[in-house]
Amino acid sequence: MTPDGWIDLRSDTVTQPSEAMRAAMAAASVGDDVYGDDPSVNRLQDMAAGLFGFEAALFAPSGTQTNLIALMNHCGRGDEYLVGQEAHTYKYEGGGAAVLGSIQPQPIANQPDGSIALDDIAAYIKPDDMHFARTRALALENTIGGRVLGGAYLSAATALAHERGLATHLDGARVCNAAVKLGIGLREAVAGFDSVSVCLSKGLGAPVGSVLLGSRAFVEKGKRWRKMLGGGMRQAGILAAAGLYALEHNIARLADDHANAAALARGLAQVAQLKVATPQTNIFYIEVPPAACAALRDVLARERIRATVGQHTRLVTHLDISAADVEKVVAVFTAFFQDWRHSA
Ligand SMILES: *Cc1c(COP(=O)(O)O)cnc(C)c1O
């Protein structure tokens, strides 16, 4: 639970910086990062580039911004990128690529496993014709809705994109969860991508920030967009220190979040009125009878459990959710639905 005693299952963005992370932030040496002077930002960028096997990295305030910078690097005005209907870079970033980048998204249906079918990718690449936007990039997301895209799919999709002259971007907000789940290294998890955005503020537990990975030239070009978008920060080393702490301490432990999600799903699956998906990582969905939602919301609030309850309820585990918290949540759901069945 969080220090205020709540069990918050809405997202892994809700994690509080630990005492040790706060201490690292307080002790960080800093400089003006717009001048490139901040030693902690530089150390974070170098470390992230090394971990993921890229030439360079760029620290930015959010994953929305690192994704937008990447798209603006890969695509110019009147170009388009191929992207999943369910993808963050299409659906949850306020239309930023179109609004701020003059870039047209070409959304494509996601398959049930979260992938975009290779045939669809091939079919949506437009011929060179003045009627069409120029198809310039393929953007994938891993994990997507908690689902892991496997290495065979990713290498086929990125190879297809490259054969057709497209750049490849990975929204790897939770790519560390994917790597831990697959038991592979971070470099292997991002192989085939020209650029990758990684969130430090999700399961890794930092309060703020994402890194964009790419070639040195890509990152240099991205710095201009970051400044233009208002992401040039000054003594940002205070924040980068949290990111460094997260990369050093909080990757392997994502396995605990996956185990807690699995335990939570097992417990909830015992409740007859719920339909529970099997989690692959730290995010999964349950189906709640619509008639039960309002009362369930009240009971959870009384029990100091936060969840975005609806017919399709997303549940997320993270470093502020313990095995004991999982037991409590299962107990509260179980008791609620025992009563609800009787009263219904
Ligand atoms: C959280 C998230 C982002 C970036 O979100 P910010 O809140 O802007 O940092 C990007 N993609 C995915 C899949 C995410 O979950």
The ligand as an SDF file (V2000), in Angstrom:
LIG
                    3D

 15 15  0  0  0  0  0  0  0  0999 V2000
    2.2290    5.6520  -19.6310 C   0  0  0  0  0  0  0  0  0  0  0  0
    2.4410    5.3130  -21.0310 C   0  0  0  0  0  0  0  0  0  0  0  0
    3.0620    6.2010  -21.9110 C   0  0  0  0  0  0  0  0  0  0  0  0
    3.5400    7.5670  -21.5140 C   0  0  0  0  0  0  0  0  0  0  0  0
    2.7560    8.1900  -20.5980 O   0  0  0  0  0  0  0  0  0  0  0  0
    3.1790    9.5130  -19.8060 P   0  0  0  0  0  0  0  0  0  0  0  0
    2.1600    9.5570  -18.7450 O   0  0  0  0  0  0  0  0  0  0  0  0
    3.0890   10.6120  -20.7810 O   0  0  0  0  0  0  0  0  0  0  0  0
    4.5670    9.3280  -19.2990 O   0  0  0  0  0  0  0  0  0  0  0  0
    3.2630    5.7840  -23.1900 C   0  0  0  0  0  0  0  0  0  0  0  0
    2.8710    4.5760  -23.6190 N   0  0  0  0  0  0  0  0  0  0  0  0
    2.2860    3.6930  -22.7980 C   0  0  0  0  0  0  0  0  0  0  0  0
    1.9080    2.3510  -23.3160 C   0  0  0  0  0  0  0  0  0  0  0  0
    2.0380    4.0310  -21.4870 C   0  0  0  0  0  0  0  0  0  0  0  0
    1.4480    3.1550  -20.6740 O   0  0  0  0  0  0  0  0  0  0  0  0
  1  2  1  0
  2  3  1  0
  2 14  2  0
  3  4  1  0
  3 10  2  0
  4  5  1  0
  5  6  1  0
  6  7  2  0
  6  8  1  0
  6  9  1  0
 10 11  1  0
 11 12  2  0
 12 13  1  0
 12 14  1  0
 14 15  1  0
M  END
$$$$
